Amino acid sequence: MVFGVYLGVALLAYLIGSIPTGFLVARARGVDIRSAGSGNIGATNTFRVLGRSAGVAVLLADAAKGAVPCAVLPPLAWRVASAGDSLNAEWLAIAAGVAAVLGHNYTCWLRFKGGKGIATTAGVLLVLMPVAFGACLAAWVVVFALSRYVSLASLAAAVTLPVSVWLWGQSRALLGIAAALGLLAIGKHRANIRRLLNGTESRVARRKHDSPPPSS
């Protein structure tokens, strides 16, 4: 029964995380986001292709896909579990968080091709590790403000994640998950890393009269 509870939490979290919000928002406007801009279904490409309002909506929705499973599913699991089941609240939340990120990154609705998981990971951190969330957000904002590269800012946040968890003295379980999520985010940015090294990565324009960045 215990294994079934963890599996059920992970499966539900995956399904929530797998909702392709960027794809659906773009589809509602008659655009296949997979064939526009960078082809990614995440908030950054939605922002480039459809504008600020759509990009912010997708950003918040993707973050909610990480936060809601972590906050809601563990308490529900406790209710359906038998009295004798030895459940661990932290591991239930970890299972939900990891599954939600994997759902976003590898959504079953789009042949397991999804986003890069930064916003969804942020939602997970907000619930599981709020201090790490603050550190990652600060790293993202600083690097983005200096470079205007969304990808570089996301990579900085991914590196900051396990370091901040380690410095704050969190449990080994949370440290391991933080390291795994950070590595997953870096791995999903392989193409961006190559473009950064080649000098061909897109920047976000600083002023309205700046020319728009090339699609990536």
N, C-alpha and C positions, 0 to 999 in steps of 0.2 A: 504493500500500500504506500509506503514512504517513497519508494522510487517512482511510483505512479504519480504522486503529488508533484514531485520535482519535474517529472517529464511533462505533466499537464501544464504547469506554470511556464516552462520553457516553450512549449508548443503555442500556447496562447500569446505569449510575449512575442514570439517569432511572427505570428500572424498579424499582430498589431504593428510591429515594426516593418512588416513587408508591404504595408499599404503604400503604393507609389504616389505620394502626394504631389510631387513635382510633375509627374507624368499626367495625373488626373487634372491638375489645375491648367496645365498647358492644353490638354485635350479639350477641356471645356471652352477654350478660346480658339479651337480649330488648329492647334499646333502640335506636332509630334516632337516633343522636346529631345527625343533621341536622335533626331535628324537636324537639330539646330544647335548653333554654338558649339560647345565642346561635346555635345551628345549625352552629357551626364544629366540625371534626373534630379539632382540636388538643388539646394537653394541658390548657390552661386550662379549656376547656368540659367536657372529660372529668372534670376535678377537680370542677367545679361540679355536674355531673349525677350522676356515679357515685361520687364520694368521693376521698379522698387516695390510697389504694393504686392505684386505677385510673389516676388522674391522673399519679402518679409513674411508673408502668409505661409509659404512653404517652409521657411526657416523655423517658425514657431510650431508648425504642425509636425515637422520632423523631430524637433526637440521633445514635443509632447509624446511622440511614439516611444521615446526612451524613458521619460519621467513617469508616465502613467502606469506602465506595467510594473515598474519597481515599487511604486507607491501603493498600487491597488491590489495586485495579484497575491503578494505574500499574505496579507490579512484574509483574503478570500480562501487561500489554501488552508489556513489554520481552521477556518470554519467547516470546511468539507472533510478535513482529516479526522481520523478516529482518535479517540482520547489517548490511546496508547502509542500513537505515532510520535517518534522523536524527531521533530522537524527543527531545523535551524533557520531562524528568521534571516540572518545575514546571507546564508547560502541560497535561500529562496529568492532574495532580492538580487543577488549576483546572477543566479540562473536567469531571472527575468531580464536583467540588464544586458547581459551578453547575447541572449537570444534575440532581443529587440534590435540590437545593433546589427547582428547577422541578418536579421530579416530585412533591414533597410539596405544593407550592402549587397545582399543576394536574394532579392525578392522573387518568390515563386511565381508571381503574376507576370513577370517580364523575363522569363527564361533564366532566372537567377542572375540577372544583370541589374544592379541597383546603383545607389550613390556611394559616397565615400565615408559616410557615417559620422562626420564631425558634429553636426547638430544633434543627432540622435545620441551620440556619446555624451554630449554636453547635458542632455536631459537626464541621462543615467547618473552622471556625476552630481548633478544638482540634488538628487535624492540620496544617493549612496555616500558621496564624498563632497559635501558642499565647500569645504576649504580647498580641496583640489580643483573644484570647479572655478572658484575665484582666482586661483593662481593661473590656471589655464586661460581663463578669460583675459586676465591682465597681460599674459604673454602674447595672446592673439592680438589684442588691441595695440600694444606697443609695436610689435613687429609689423603689423599692417599699416599703422600710422607712418612708420619710417620707410617702408618699402613699397606700399600699395599693392603687394602681392597677397591675394587671399590664400593661395596655396602655401606660401612660405609662412604666413601667420598660422595656418592650420598645422603645419609641420612643427612649428615652435611650440604650439599647445600640446601636440602629441608627445614631444620630448619632455615637456614640463610635467605632464601627468604623473608618470611613475616617480619622478624626482620629488614632487611635492608630497605625494602619498608617503614616500619613504621618510622625508624630513619631518612630517607631521606625526610619525610613529603609528600609522594605522596597522591593522592586523595583516598577517602574511597573506591571507586570502585576498584582501583588498589590494595589497601591493602586487600580487601576482596578476589579478584581473586588470589592474591599472597598466601594468607592463604589457599585457596581451592586447589590450585595447589600443595602447599607444603604437605598438608594432603593427597592428592591423591597419590603423589610420595611415601610418607611414607607407605600408605596402600598397594601399589603395592610391597613393600619390606618386607611384613610380614614374608615370608619364610626366607629371608635373616637375618632378625632380630632374628628369632629363632636359626638359625645356628650360628650367632655371639654370642649369649648367651650360646650356647652349645659348642662353640669352634670348630665347624666343617665347618665354612665358608671358601671358597677358597681365597687364596692370589695370587697376581701377583708376580712371581719370580723376585728377584732383579738383578740376574746375569744370563747369558746364561747357565751356568753349573748347576744352581739350578734345582731341579726336578720340573716338571710342576705341577701346582696346581690340586687337584682332581676336577672333574666336580661337579658343584652344580646346 
